[in-house]
Amino acid sequence: MRAVHEPIAETHETLFYLLLLAVILLFIGVVLTEIREKNAIVAAMNTGKKYFKPPVDLEKR
């Protein structure tokens, strides 16, 4: 039974660390996007409300 259990346990451990890496990369991506675009997307996900900046009227410039 050990011959069957060991490869499954190793695969499970490898997949765990890959999933953990994916979550960390997702978190870093969200933080970088939040900083770069300054549009409070995380706050919008939490509250359900998104506030937009008024559009710039190019003809009035």
Contacts in CASP RR format, 6 or more apart in sequence:
PFRMAT RR
TARGET T0000
AUTHOR 0000-0000-0000
METHOD contacts of the structure
MODEL  1
MRAVHEPIAETHETLFYLLLLAVILLFIGVVLTEIREKNAIVAAMNTGKK
YFKPPVDLEKR
30 41 0 8 1.000
30 42 0 8 1.000
33 41 0 8 1.000
34 40 0 8 1.000
34 41 0 8 1.000
34 42 0 8 1.000
40 50 0 8 1.000
40 51 0 8 1.000
41 50 0 8 1.000
44 50 0 8 1.000
44 51 0 8 1.000
END
